[in-house]
Amino acid sequence: MRLIVNGESISITHMGPDFLFIESANDHPPGDAKIVLQVDQSERCWNVHLPDGISAASNRVAIAASV
């Protein structure tokens, strides 16, 4: 699983209904992103909103449905 934010690909380690845990990343302001889930040759993508952005100090990221 990967989170794509402003062209940067960040590995997702865990995913819940309204949050993600990611590997370390740079700070990003609130905005839109894309989750990419790939299993073998099958890939699924969906858009999400990051209401609090990403903080380099934390690996937990809040997500919400993209409007």
SELUMBA-805814 format. One record per atom (N, C-alpha, C, CB): residue in one letter; chain; x, y, z. Coordinates in steps of 0.02 Angstrom, whole numbers. Atoms other than C-alpha are relative to their C-alpha. Glycine has a CB too. Example, Ala and Ser with C-alpha at 12.3 -4.5 7.8 and 13.67 -1.06 7.14 Angstrom:
% residues 2
PT  resn  chain       x       y       z
PT     A      A      45     -59       0
PT     A      A     615    -225     390
PT     A      A      45      60       0
PT     A      A     -50       1      62
PT     S      A     -42     -59      -3
PT     S      A     684     -53     357
PT     S      A     -39      55      37
PT     S      A      20      23     -71
***
This chain:
% residues 67
PT  resn  chain       x       y       z
PT     M      A      43     -59       0
PT     M      A       0       0       0
PT     M      A      45      62       0
PT     M      A     -48       0      61
PT     R      A     -37     -63       5
PT     R      A      60     174     -42
PT     R      A     -48      58       4
PT     R      A      42       2     -65
PT     L      A      36     -63      -2
PT     L      A       1     350      -9
PT     L      A      37      47     -47
PT     L      A      -6      29      73
PT     I      A     -31     -47      47
PT     I      A      34     471    -152
PT     I      A     -23      70      19
PT     I      A     -19     -18     -75
PT     V      A      14     -69     -20
PT     V      A      46     652     -94
PT     V      A      47      46     -39
PT     V      A       9       9      77
PT     N      A     -40     -47      39
PT     N      A     105     789    -212
PT     N      A      56     -35     -38
PT     N      A      29      54      45
PT     G      A     -50      37      39
PT     G      A     196     659    -318
PT     G      A      47     -43      42
PT     G      A      39      47     -39
PT     E      A     -43      40     -45
PT     E      A     283     581    -166
PT     E      A     -37     -64      19
PT     E      A      19      40      64
PT     S      A      28      65     -18
PT     S      A     252     395    -135
PT     S      A      25     -19      70
PT     S      A      19     -54     -52
PT     I      A     -16      16     -70
PT     I      A     246     349      50
PT     I      A     -30     -68      16
PT     I      A     -27      55      48
PT     S      A      24      67     -17
PT     S      A     231     169     111
PT     S      A     -49       3      59
PT     S      A      58     -47      16
PT     I      A      50       6     -54
PT     I      A      76     131     217
PT     I      A      14     -66      35
PT     I      A     -74       3     -28
PT     T      A     -13      61     -38
PT     T      A     110       6     356
PT     T      A     -65     -30      27
PT     T      A      48      14      56
PT     H      A      65      22     -26
PT     H      A     -68      -5     427
PT     H      A     -53      49     -23
PT     H      A       1      -6      79
PT     M      A      54     -44      20
PT     M      A    -237      63     376
PT     M      A     -62     -16      40
PT     M      A     -14      -7     -76
PT     G      A      63       7     -35
PT     G      A    -395      92     478
PT     G      A     -54      38     -38
PT     G      A       6      26      72
PT     P      A      55     -32      36
PT     P      A    -564     166     432
PT     P      A       9      75     -11
PT     P      A     -64     -12      37
PT     D      A     -10     -72       7
PT     D      A    -509     347     459
PT     D      A      71      22      16
PT     D      A     -49      37      45
PT     F      A     -69     -17     -13
PT     F      A    -321     340     482
PT     F      A      46     -49     -36
PT     F      A      15       0      76
PT     L      A     -53      41      27
PT     L      A    -159     270     412
PT     L      A      60       4      46
PT     L      A      19      21     -73
PT     F      A     -66      -4     -29
PT     F      A       8     227     486
PT     F      A      48      -6     -58
PT     F      A      13     -55      55
PT     I      A     -46      -2      57
PT     I      A     149     270     366
PT     I      A      71      -5      24
PT     I      A     -10      64     -40
PT     E      A     -71      -5     -15
PT     E      A     336     254     358
PT     E      A      16      74       3
PT     E      A      43     -38     -53
PT     S      A     -17     -71      -9
PT     S      A     427     416     393
PT     S      A     -10      39     -65
PT     S      A      73       7      24
PT     A      A      13     -44      57
PT     A      A     383     561     279
PT     A      A      14      72      18
PT     A      A     -73      -8     -24
PT     N      A      -7     -72     -11
PT     N      A     405     747     258
PT     N      A     -66      30      21
PT     N      A      26      34     -64
PT     D      A      61     -36     -17
PT     D      A     280     874     322
PT     D      A     -38      15     -65
PT     D      A      16      65      39
PT     H      A      44     -18      55
PT     H      A     132     901     205
PT     H      A     -61      36      30
PT     H      A     -22     -63     -42
PT     P      A      59     -35     -25
PT     P      A     -11    1026     230
PT     P      A     -63     -41     -15
PT     P      A      -5      71     -31
PT     P      A      63      33      16
PT     P      A    -193     970     230
PT     P      A     -14       4     -75
PT     P      A     -58      31      40
PT     G      A      15       1      71
PT     G      A    -252     920      57
PT     G      A     -21     -69     -22
PT     G      A      60      24     -41
PT     D      A      21      63      29
PT     D      A    -295     779     -60
PT     D      A      59     -45     -14
PT     D      A     -40      12     -63
PT     A      A     -51      50      14
PT     A      A    -198     618     -88
PT     A      A     -34     -60     -32
PT     A      A      39     -20      65
PT     K      A      26      61      30
PT     K      A    -219     447    -167
PT     K      A      31     -59      35
PT     K      A      14      -2     -77
PT     I      A     -24      63     -27
PT     I      A    -206     274     -90
PT     I      A       3     -50     -58
PT     I      A     -45     -26      58
PT     V      A      -9      52      51
PT     V      A    -138     137    -203
PT     V      A      10     -66      36
PT     V      A      60      17     -48
PT     L      A      -4      68     -28
PT     L      A    -167     -45    -154
PT     L      A      15     -48     -57
PT     L      A     -66     -20      38
PT     Q      A     -19      46      53
PT     Q      A     -76    -173    -259
PT     Q      A      12     -69      30
PT     Q      A      63      24     -37
PT     V      A      -9      70     -19
PT     V      A     -90    -362    -238
PT     V      A      14     -38     -64
PT     V      A     -63     -29      38
PT     D      A     -23      35      61
PT     D      A       5    -465    -366
PT     D      A      -6      49     -59
PT     D      A     -42     -65     -13
PT     Q      A       7     -43      59
PT     Q      A     -46    -390    -535
PT     Q      A     -62      44       3
PT     Q      A      -2     -43     -62
PT     S      A      62     -40      -6
PT     S      A    -208    -310    -472
PT     S      A      14      63      41
PT     S      A     -56     -42      33
PT     E      A     -11     -64     -34
PT     E      A    -207    -127    -422
PT     E      A     -66      37       7
PT     E      A      51      44     -38
PT     R      A      60     -41     -13
PT     R      A    -344     -21    -343
PT     R      A      23      67      29
PT     R      A     -50     -37      49
PT     C      A     -17     -67     -24
PT     C      A    -333     167    -314
PT     C      A     -63      37      21
PT     C      A      38      40     -55
PT     W      A      56     -44     -18
PT     W      A    -446     290    -224
PT     W      A      28      63      32
PT     W      A     -49     -36      48
PT     N      A     -19     -66     -26
PT     N      A    -438     472    -175
PT     N      A     -23       8      72
PT     N      A     -29      56     -44
PT     V      A      16     -15     -69
PT     V      A    -436     529       6
PT     V      A      19      73      14
PT     V      A      37     -48      50
PT     H      A     -17     -67     -23
PT     H      A    -426     694      98
PT     H      A      40      -8      65
PT     H      A     -64      45      11
PT     L      A     -41       0     -61
PT     L      A    -292     725     231
PT     L      A     -17      64      39
PT     L      A      77      -4     -17
PT     P      A      25     -61     -33
PT     P      A    -384     846     348
PT     P      A      52      34      44
PT     P      A     -60     -17      42
PT     D      A     -52     -28     -43
PT     D      A    -232     870     461
PT     D      A      68       1     -34
PT     D      A       5     -38      65
PT     G      A     -64       4      34
PT     G      A     -97     846     330
PT     G      A      42     -56      29
PT     G      A      37      66       4
PT     I      A     -47      49     -26
PT     I      A      58     745     373
PT     I      A      54      37      40
PT     I      A      33     -42     -58
PT     S      A     -52     -28     -42
PT     S      A     179     784     514
PT     S      A      59     -48       0
PT     S      A     -25      14      72
PT     A      A     -60      42      -2
PT     A      A     358     719     503
PT     A      A      12     -29      69
PT     A      A      62      40     -23
PT     A      A     -10      22     -69
PT     A      A     349     698     693
PT     A      A     -45     -59      18
PT     A      A     -13      58      47
PT     S      A      47      53     -16
PT     S      A     209     568     684
PT     S      A     -11     -45     -61
PT     S      A     -68      29      24
PT     N      A      14      44      57
PT     N      A     175     414     579
PT     N      A     -74     -15      -8
PT     N      A      39     -65       8
PT     R      A      72       8       6
PT     R      A     -14     422     606
PT     R      A     -29      57     -41
PT     R      A     -34      -4      70
PT     V      A      28     -50      45
PT     V      A    -112     514     471
PT     V      A     -76     -10      -2
PT     V      A      31      -6     -72
PT     A      A      73       3       5
PT     A      A    -298     554     479
PT     A      A     -20       5     -74
PT     A      A     -33      58      40
PT     I      A      26      -3      68
PT     I      A    -395     521     318
PT     I      A     -76       8       3
PT     I      A      20     -63     -40
PT     A      A      72      -8       7
PT     A      A    -570     566     261
PT     A      A     -18     -10     -73
PT     A      A     -24      70      25
PT     A      A      23       8      69
PT     A      A    -674     536     106
PT     A      A      15      64     -39
PT     A      A     -75     -17      -4
PT     S      A     -14     -57      43
PT     S      A    -621     649     -37
PT     S      A     -65      28     -26
PT     S      A      47     -20     -58
PT     V      A      62     -33      23
PT     V      A    -753     775     -86
PT     V      A       3      13     -75
PT     V      A     -11      66      38
***
